Amino acid sequence: MNVELAQLLINGLALGGIIALGSVGLTLVYGILRLSNFAHGDFLTLGAYLTLLANTWGLPLPLAMVAGCGLTIGAFVLTEAVLWAPVRRRQTSPTTMMIMSIGLALFLRNGLILIWGSQNQNYNLPVFGAVRLGQLQVTTNRMVVLGLAILAVIILHLLLQKTAVGRQMRAVADNPELAKVAGVNVQRVILWTWVMAGGLTALGGAMYGLITAVRPNMGWFLLLPMFATVILGGIGNPYGAIVGALIVGVAQEVSTYWLPSEYKLGVALGVMMLVLLVRPQGLFRGTM
C-alpha cells in the first residue's frame, strides 16, 4: 500500500474511534428516549474544555480526562432533570424536542466562548513523539486515542451485554411500555443512558483535543459525521454506530489523498447516502 494512503488510514481509524464514542452516545439517547439531540456535539466540546480546565489546574491528563467525563456526565444529568424530564411529562412532540436541543446547543457553544474565548487552546503536555512502524510514523497521541477508543468500546459491550442495566436498556429500546409493565424502572434506565452517553461523549471530546486543538466549534463540526454514522449503522444500534464511525472516519481521511480537505464532510454524507441506497435501514438492525 502507498505509504501516504496507509498514514491516512491510521489517521482515519483514530478519527473513527472518536466519532464512534460520540455516535454511540447519540444513538443510545435516540434508542431509549427517541430524542435527536443536536446539542450532542457541543457536549462533546464541553467534555474537551472541562478536561482542559482540570489539566490547567494541575491534574495529569489521564486524571483530567476522568474529571472531564465526570463533570460532563453531571451536565447531562442536569439537563435531563431541568429540561428533558419536564417536557417528556408534558408529552412534547419529538420535533419540538429536537428544536429545543438546537437551542441548547447554541447556549452551550456561546457559553464556552464566553468563558474560554474563541481561540484555540491545547492541553499542558510535552510535544508528542512518533513510533516508526515500517515506513510509517504513528504519533503517540493517535496511538493513545486508538487504545482508549478500543478500551471504551470493550467496557460498553460488557455493560450492555453482561449487566442488568444493559438488558433493561435493550428492553426499553425495543418496547418501553412493555418493559414498564414487566417491572423495569424506566426512569433508572434513562438516567443510566445519560450517564453512558455523557461519559463516552466527554471521552471522545477529550481525545479529539489530543489530536487537534480544543476550540468552541470542534463538536459542531463532528455532529454531521456523528449523525451520518448513526444512520449508517442503524438508528439506535450502538454496535452499528461503531462500525459506521470507522467507515466514515477512514473515508474522510483517505479522501484527502484525492480531494481537498474541505470536502471531508461531503465524503461522509456521500458514503452514508451510497449505503442507504442499497440498505435503507442502515447496515444493521436499528435497535440494541
WONORJO-V458147 format. One line per field, one symbol per residue. ss: DSSP state (2 for helix, 1 for strand, 0 for the rest). phi: phi as a letter, one per 30 degrees, with the letter a starting at -180 (. if undefined). psi: psi as a letter, one per 20 degrees, with the letter a starting at -180 (. if undefined). A space follows every 10 residues. Layout:
ss=???
phi=???
psi=???
//
This chain:
ss=0022222222 2222222222 2222222222 2220000002 2222222222 2222220000 2222222222 2222222222 2222222220 0002222222 2222222222 2222220000 1000000001 1110011112 2222222222 2222222222 2202222222 2222022222 2000022222 2222222222 2222222222 2001000222 2222222222 2220000222 2222222222 2222200000 2222222222 2222222200 00000000
phi=.edddddddd eddddddddd dddddddddd ddchcdcddd dddddeeddd dedddddjdd eedddddddd ddeedddddd ddcddddddd hddedddddd dddddddddd dddddcicdd bbddbddddb cdbidcbcdd dddddddddd dddddddddd cccddddddd ddddaddddd ddjddddddd dddddddddd dddddddddd cbddbdcddd dcddeddddd dddjejcddd dddddddddd dddddddccd ddcedddedd ddddddddbe djdbddbd
psi=qpghghghgg hhhgghhghg gghggghggg hgikonniig hhhggghghh ggghhhjipq gghhgggggg hhghhghghg ghfggghhhj lqqhgghghh hgghghgggh gghhgiriqq qqqnqrppaq ppnciqopqh hhggggghgg ghhgggghgh hiqhgghhgh ghhgnhghhg hijpnhhhgg ghghgggggg ggggghhhhh iaqpqhjghh iigghgghgg ggiopiohhh hgghgggggg ggghhihhqq hijghhgghg gghgghhgnh jrhrplr.
//
